Structures are given as C-alpha cells and as structure tokens.
Amino acid sequence: MKIDMSPAAIRQRLDQVRTLRRLCLSLARSSAGLDVIKKHSANNKVQRTSQALGR
C-alpha cells in the first residue's frame, strides 16, 4: 500500500487535521468538557488540552 504524497493529498490531510483539532478544542470548551477538566485534572491529556485552551 503506497501513501499518496502528492501536494494535493498532503494539503487534504493537513486540512483534515486542522478541522479535527478545531472540533476537539471546541468540544473541550463545552460544558461537558469543563466537567471532564474538573474531574480529571491530574490526567496528562486533560492538562495538555487545558493548556491548549489557555487555562
């Protein structure tokens, strides 16, 4: 299986990553995300997300 390394394919993958990152950060800003941050503040992934949100 070959990975498509054409400029168009790379651009598409970068666009998908940017979209998913924005979605994840917007979900983390929701009320459910804030509850997770409060309940699991010692978790490394939760801490990284909080830092990405500027908290």
N, C-alpha and C positions, 0 to 999 in steps of 0.2 A: 504494500500500500504506500503510495507516494503522497507526500504532503505538498499541496499546491502552494508554491512560493511566489506566484506572480504578484505584481503590485496590487492588482485589484483584489485578490484573495487576502493579502495581508491587510489591506485597508478595511475589508469587510470584518476580519477578525478583530482588529483594533476598535472598530465601531461597536461591535457586539460587546466587547469588554467594557467600553465606556458606558454603554447603556446598562449593562448589568451592575456596574459599580454604582451608578446613579440610583438605580432601583433599590439596591441593598441599603444604601445610605438613607434613602427616603423612608424605607421600611423601619430602619433603626430609629428614625426621628418620630415615628408614630407612637401612640400611647402604649401599644404592646411592646415596642422596642424599648421604651423607657422603663417599663416594668422589668424586662429582662436585665437591663443595666443595673437596676436597683437590687434585684435578687441575686445576680451572679457577678457582682463587681470584681471578684477575685479571679475570674476566668481571663486568661490571656487574650483570647479572641474578643471578648467583650471590652476589655481595656483598649485594644487596638482600634476597635470601632468607635469607642468614645473619643479617643484622641483624634480620629479622622473627622469626627463631628465637631471638634473644637471644644470638648468639655474637659 
